[in-house]
Amino acid sequence: MNEMPVSPEAPKKNNTMIIVAVVVVVLFCCCCAFLLGGWFFGDQIVQSLGG
């Protein structure tokens, strides 16, 4: 019989830090967009709310 040697499986990589970094970057971008939107359109938003 011609058997192939079995190679040991490589340990799984831990992607937790990558996932956390992506989530932090996305939240940071959302906060920046929200603040910039308030900065540029704040007066219009207040006027539309009747303030």
C-alpha positions in Angstrom: 0.0 0.0 0.0 1.1 3.5 -0.8 0.1 5.6 2.3 0.6 9.3 2.4 2.3 10.6 5.6 -0.1 12.5 7.8 1.1 16.0 8.6 0.1 17.4 12.0 -2.6 20.1 11.7 -1.4 23.7 12.1 -2.9 25.3 15.2 -5.8 27.6 14.5 -5.0 31.3 14.4 -6.7 33.4 17.0 -8.5 36.2 15.1 -10.0 37.9 18.1 -7.6 40.9 18.0 -8.3 41.4 14.3 -12.1 41.4 14.9 -11.8 43.8 17.9 -9.6 46.2 15.8 -12.1 46.2 12.9 -15.0 46.9 15.3 -13.1 49.7 17.0 -12.2 51.3 13.6 -15.8 51.1 12.3 -17.1 52.6 15.5 -14.5 55.4 15.4 -15.4 56.2 11.8 -19.1 56.3 12.7 -18.5 58.6 15.5 -16.4 60.9 13.3 -19.1 60.9 10.7 -21.7 61.8 13.3 -19.7 64.6 14.7 -18.8 66.0 11.3 -22.5 65.8 10.3 -23.4 67.7 13.4 -20.7 70.3 12.8 -21.8 71.0 9.2 -25.5 70.5 9.5 -26.1 71.4 13.1 -27.9 74.7 12.5 -30.2 73.1 9.9 -31.0 70.3 12.3 -31.8 72.7 15.2 -34.0 74.9 12.9 -35.9 71.8 11.6 -36.6 70.8 15.2 -38.1 74.2 15.9 -35.3 75.5 18.1 
